[in-house]
Amino acid sequence: MIFKFFLVIAILLHFFAAFIAIRLTKTTKFNLSWMLISTALVLMAFRRVLDLLPLYTEFDRESI
């Protein structure tokens, strides 16, 4: 139960960090850098979602 809680918190924090990185592309002159960082953060969040799916559904991560 506590594992699920921390996994959900990690996913939310990844998406929040990606949102902040996307906002920084508008305020700084390093647009490409922040876009790459935000893309990496979103991909990491989706990887965490794939870790979370088997806990709630019959999803098998190895089938991808």
Backbone hydrogen bonds, N-H to C=O, Kabsch-Sander energy under -0.5 kcal/mol:
donor,donor_aa,acceptor,acceptor_aa,energy
5,F,1,M,-1.8
6,F,2,I,-2.4
7,L,3,F,-2.1
8,V,4,K,-2.3
9,I,5,F,-2.3
10,A,6,F,-2.3
11,I,7,L,-2.0
12,L,8,V,-2.4
13,L,9,I,-2.4
14,H,10,A,-2.1
15,F,11,I,-2.3
16,F,12,L,-2.3
17,A,13,L,-2.4
18,A,14,H,-2.2
19,F,15,F,-2.1
20,I,16,F,-2.2
21,A,17,A,-2.3
22,I,18,A,-2.2
23,R,19,F,-2.1
24,L,20,I,-1.7
25,T,21,A,-0.7
25,T,22,I,-0.7
26,K,22,I,-0.6
26,K,23,R,-0.8
27,T,23,R,-0.8
28,T,24,L,-1.7
31,N,29,K,-1.2
34,W,30,F,-1.8
35,M,31,N,-2.2
36,L,32,L,-2.3
37,I,33,S,-2.1
38,S,34,W,-2.6
39,T,35,M,-2.2
40,A,36,L,-2.2
41,L,37,I,-2.3
42,V,38,S,-2.2
43,L,39,T,-2.3
44,M,40,A,-2.2
45,A,41,L,-2.0
46,F,42,V,-2.3
47,R,43,L,-1.8
48,R,44,M,-1.7
49,V,45,A,-2.1
50,L,46,F,-2.1
51,D,47,R,-1.2
52,L,48,R,-1.6
53,L,49,V,-2.1
55,L,52,L,-1.2
56,Y,52,L,-0.7
56,Y,53,L,-1.2
57,T,53,L,-2.5
61,R,59,F,-0.6
63,S,60,D,-1.5
64,I,61,R,-1.4
